[in-house]
Amino acid sequence: MSARGTWTALLVSTLARGLLATLGGLVLWSVVPVAAGWEATVVGSGSMAPALAVGDVVLARPAGDDLVPGQVLLVDDPDHPGALRLHRLVQVGDDGRLVLRGDANPEVDRTPVDRGAVHGVGALRVPVVGHAAVWVAGHRAAPLAGAGAGLAVVVAAALLYRGPAAEPGPRARWRRPLIAVAAAGTAALVVALVAVPGRAAFAGTTGGDSGGLTSATYFTCGNAARDVGAGGVTGTAVAGRYYALQETGGTAAADTSGTATNGTYRNGVTLGVAGPCPRDGGRAVSLDGVDDHVTTSTGGTAPTVFSYEVWFRTTTTRGGVLVAVATSETGASADVDRVLYMANDGRLLFGLQPTAGTFRTIASTSAYNDGTWHVAVVTMTNAAAAPGSRLYVDGVLVASDATMTAGRAYSGFWRIGWDAMSNDAWPVRPASNWFAGSLASVSTYSALVLTPAQVADHARAGR
């Protein structure tokens, strides 16, 4: 064999052996934890997409007494005796039974699960290696045959280079170690790239945790906004609204809080762009900074105790209004109040105008026009225990003023993406009234102040 042929055979064999080592490592990884009492199952449907894909092998650790919403549970399927179900825990009912839901399903599972039916808590995802089991169960001969043929080709390629025994020379001594090192390196790289991200299927982590596998309180932004137990937009004492802004067509911005007070996309808002909250659909709307905005149709007395929340992404240097309580449904407000806006330098401000020409603001010190997704939350209350206005970004308090407890008294409408700040002499007024950027998952809560813990939970849900 020529020198060029020898090195080509060496390269092909090394890559093939690395791939075989990777497959072997993944198979081993999916089997070894079983010896420690874990249970393995193969994902056979897309009900947990995108966190878990068909063909993934999921390892479930034994379940203790610490079951909390957000965990992925392996349970006996209550609707199909003898089968297993792998869905996420939504809540524990008053009777102690577990309510589950697939991340990709619009509704919770119709039959709750008894605590004794839990086999384990999902803790590790191993990709790829379960496809053969899925094909066998589905009697799919074609992909099985294709996979077998592909494996045979890889094995043949791995044997293409037989080693330096028949090729004496000064370089023969180190070719075999080179093959071993290169194959092991290839295997380690592939495992790192495809297997490690599987952790995200089961938990959300934050900068303040220990880096281990933990469970987020909510796994969708919609659940976070609508959760009654957290005083969400469906709470009986809360006049809440939730605009997910997930539409891909039409002009209606659906309010899914249960009150169906839909909003309206105005002047050609671009729908269906990439957004945060991947388990809600991962879409957003884009505003052009010229005249695009969203109006809401049902007004009411502008609240004195409230919270609102918005996910946003922008690179604008002209600022703009994100959310405000407008004095009319469609026209410019005579006096802008209860407004969250961005300054030209990318800082966020929340402003009140208690009386005409009297302005109160709190402002972040950091800029957020960096082209990445952020979530802002505003709260205001006159409660004696913790009065004032607060501004949170990405789950963290960035500005507050305990004396900002009152805005103007008027009948108002929630508005998204625009209001006429140029009508007033605001001390930090943006160059544009119109916000240029993407928005998603806007929720408003009248008569409710979100707690710091709830704000942090909502931020994690969108990641």
N, C-alpha and C positions, 0 to 999 in steps of 0.2 A: 504494500500500500504506500502511496506517495505521502510526503510530509503533509501536504494540504489535505489529502483524504483522511490522514490520521487525526489531524486536529479537528476536522469537521465531524468525524465520528465521535471524538472525545466530547465536543460541545453538545451534539445531539443526545448522546448517552447521558451526559451530566444533567441536562435539563429533564430528560425523561425520568431519570432516577430521583431527581428532586421532586417531580410531580408524584411519583409513586410513594415516596417517603411522606409527602404531604397527605395523600389520601390515607395511607396507613396510620399516620398520626391522628387524623381526624376520626377515623374509625376507632382507634384506641381511646381517644379522648371521650368518645360517646359511650364507651363500654366500662372503662375503669371506675367511674363514680358509682356504678351499680353495685360494685363489690363493697362500697361503703354505706350501702343502704338507700342510695338514691334510686329513683325510678326513671327510666327512659321511655319516651314516646315519640312517634313520628308525626309531624304536622301534616294532615291530609286535606285540609281545606284552607281557603283564604280568609276565614272569619277573623283572624288576628293580624291581617295585613295593616300597615306595612311592617309592624314590629317582628312578626314571625311569618315566614314564607312556607309554601308547600314544599315538602322535602327536607325541612329542617328537623334535626333531632333535638329535642328539648329534654334536659335533665332536671328533674324536680327533686329538691331536697325534702326530707321528712318535715311535715308541718307540725309546728308547736301550737301554743295557745296565742300566738301573736299575729293572727290573721287581721289584716287591715285593708281598707279599700285601696286599690291600685296594684295589689299583687296579682300575678298570674297564677291561677290554681289549676292543678290537674285533678279532676274529680270523676266519679262514676257518672255517666251521662244519664240524667233522670228521664229522658225521653226515649232512649234507645238502650234497653237493658243489655249488659255485656260489653258496651262500648265505653270509651273514655271521652271526656271533653276538656279542652284546654282554653279557658276563657279568663277574663280579668274580673276580680271582685269589685263590685260597685258599691254594695252596702250590705250590712248585716241587719236583717229584719228584726222587729220586736220579738218575734218568736224564735230568734236565734238562727234562722235559716239564712243561707247565703244567696244573694242576688248577683248573678254574673252577666257579663256582656262581652261579646267579641268586639275588638276595637273597630272592625270594619262594618259592624252591624248597626243599623239605625236605632234599634230598640234593645232592651235588656232581654235575657233569656226568659221564655215564658214560664219555666218551672224552676223555683228556687231549689237549692241543694242543701241537704242535711250536712251538719258539720262532720258526721262520721263518714261521709262519702268522699272526703278530701284525701287524695293520695299524697299530695305534696305541693310545694311552692316552687314555681319555675325559677331557676337560678342560673342556667347555662344553656346557651344555644350553640349547636354545632351544625354548620350549614352543609348542604350538598349531599351528605352521605345517606340521607333517608329517602332519596328519590327512588332507589331500586325497590324499596318496600312499597312506596306509593304505586309504582307501576305494576308490581305483582298483585297488589290488592285490587287494582283497576283492570287487571287482565290486559295490560297494554304491552303487547309483544314487540311492537316496532321500536319504542325507545329503549327497551331492555336489550334488544339485539344490537341497536346502534351503540349503546353504552359498552356492551361486550366487545364489539368490534373495535371501538376506540381504545378500550383497555388493552386489547391484544396488540394494537399498533404501538402503544406506549411501551409495553413490555418488550416488543421487538426492538424498538429504538433504544431502550435501556441496555439491551444485549449487543448493540451494534459495535461497541468498542469493548474488546475482551481484556484489555489490560496490556501492560508492557512486557509480559513474560517472553513473547516471541519477538520483541523488538529491543535487542540489547543496545545500550548506548548510555551516555552520561545522564540523559534526561529521564531514562526509564525509572530511576529510583523514586522520583517524586511525582510521577503521573498518578499513581494509585491514591496517595494521600490527597492530591489535588482534587480528584474526582469525589472522594468522600467529603471533603470540606465544602466543595461547591454544591454538592447535592444536599447536604445538611443545611447550608445557608439558604438555598432556594426553598427548601421545605419550611424553614423557620420564617422566611419572609412572607410566603403565601399564607401560612397560618396566622401570622400577625395581621395581615391585611384583611382576611375574610372572616376570621373567627373572633377576634377580640371585640369588634363592634357589636357582637351579639349581646353584650351586657345591657345595651340600651333597650332591649326588648322587655326587660323586667323591672327597670328602675330608673328613676331620675336622680342624678347626683348634683350637689351644689358645692360651691367653693368652701362651705363651712363644714362639710361632713368629713368623715374619715376616709373617703374614697372607696368604701365598700359598697356592696349592693344594698340599696335602700329602696323604699317604695314612696312614690309621690302621692299626696293626698288626692289629687285629681289627675286623670290621664287625658282629659280633653278640656279645652277652654270653655266649651259649652257647659260641661258638667260643673266646672268651677263657678260659672256665672249663675247657673240655674239652681244650684244646690240649696234646698230649703233649710237644711240643717245649719248652713253657714249664713242664713239670712239672705239667700240669693234673690235673684230677680223674680222668682216665683213665690217668695214668701208672702203670706197673707197681709202682713203689715207694710209691705214694700211695694211702692208703685214703680216697678222696675221695667227696663227694656233691655233686650239683647239683640244686637244687630251683628251677626257673624260676618256679614259681607262676603259670603261664599258664592254668590250667584255667578253664573256664566252667561246669562242672557236676560233680556227684559229690563224694566226700569224700576221694579219693586225691590227694595231692600228689606228682606223678611225680618220681622220681629218674632223670635222664637221663644219669648219669655212665657207665652201662654195667653197674652192679651191681644196678640195679633195686630198691634198698632204699627203696621208696616211703614217704612220710610220710602223715599223716592230718590232715585239717582237722577241728578240734574245735569244737563248740558254735555252729555256724552262721556260720562265716567267710564274708564276702561275696566272691564270686569275680568275675573278669572286669572289674574297674575299670580305669581308665586308668593306665598305668604307664610306666616308663622303657624302655630297650632297644627302640626302635621296630622294629628289623629282626628281633627275635625274636617279635614279636606285639604288643608295646607294652601288655601287660596286667599286672595286679598283683592282690593280694588286700587286702581292708580288714578290719582288726580293730577291734572296738567298744570295747576298753579295759575290758571287764567280765569276759568269760570266754573270748573267742575266742583260739585259738592253734593251732600246728601241732606235732605230735609226730612223731618218727621211730622206726622199729620195730626197728632192728638196733643193739644196743649193742656196747660194746667198752671196752677199757682207755682211760680218759681220757688223751688224748695229752699228752706233755711238749714236743713240737715240733709246731707246727700253725699254720695260718692259717685265717681264715674271713672271709666277705664278705657284705654285705647292702645292698640298695638300700632306702631308706625315705623316706617323706614324712609329715609330721605337723604339727599345730598345738597339740598337747597341752601343758598346763602341769602335768600330773601325772606326767610321766616314764613309766617302764616298761621292761621287759626286751625287748631285741631278739633276742639269741641267747645261749644258755647251754649248758653240758654238764650235763644233769640227771642225778641219781642213779637215776632210774627213768623208765620210758617215759611214764607218764601221771600219776603222782602228784607232789606237791610235793617238791622236793629238801630233804633234811634240812639240808644245808649248800651254799649256792649257790657255784659256782666257775666260773672261766673265762667270765665273764659280760660281755657288752656291754650297757649300759643307758643310758637317758637320765635325767638329773636333771630336777627340776621346772622349772628355768630353761632347759632346752633343750640344755644341754651334754651331750656324750657322755663316758662313762667305761668303761674296761675294768678289771675287778676280779678278783683272785685271793684265795683263802682257803687258804694253804698248810697251816695247822693251824686247828682249830676256834677261832673268835673272833679270829683274826689276819687282818687285812684289808690288802691292798695294792691301790692303784688308780693309774691315770693318767687324766688328764682333759683334754679340749679346753678352750681358753679362749673359743671362740666357741659360740654357740647355733645349733641346727639345726632348731628347731621353727617354721620360717618358711613352711611350706606348699609348699616346692619339693622336688624330688627330690635326694637326696644318696646317696652310696655310702660305706659305712664298711668298713674292712679292719682286722682285728686279726692280729698275728703274735706268736708267742712261741717262743724257742729258748734252750737252755743251751749252744749252741756257743761255744767259746772265742773264735772270731774276731769274732763280733758278738752277744753274749748280750743277753737282755732281752726286754721286751715293747714293742710299738709299735702306735700307733693312727693310722691314716690316714683322712682324709675328703676325698672328691672328688679322690683321687690325690695328696694332699699330706700329709706327716707332720705331725700336730698334737700328739702327746704320745708320750713314751717314757721308759723306766726300765731301765737296763742290769742292775739287780739283781733285777728281776722275772723269774725263770727257772723257777719251780716252782709247781705247784698241788697239790691234794689227789690222792692215789692212790685211785682207785675205778673201778668199771665204770660207764660213762656213756652217755647218749643225747643227741644234738643236739636242742635244742628251740628253737622260734621263737615269739616274741611273749609269753612268760610264763615266770616261775619265782618261787619263793616267797622273795623277798629279805626279806620281813617276818619270816622265821624267824631272821634274824641281825641283829646291830647294826652294819650298814654305816655308815661315817662320812658318806656322802652318799647317803642312801637315798631313792628316789622315793616320792611319795605313793601310787602305784599299782604293783603288780607286773605289771599287764597293760598292754601297749602299745596305745595308741589311734592308729591311722594306717594307712597303706598300706605293704606290703612286697612285694619282688620279687627274683628272681634271687639266691637264697641259695646260696653254695658253701662247702664245708668241705674242708680239706686236712690230713690227719694226716701227720706226718713231712715236711712241706714248709713252708718260709718263703718267701712271695712277696717278690721283690725290689722296690725302689722303682720300677724301670722297669716291671715287670709290673703293679704296683698302678696306675700312671698309665695304662698301656694298657687295663686293665680299665675304668677310669673313662671313658676316651674312647669305648670300645665302646658304653656305655649311652647316649651322647648322640646 
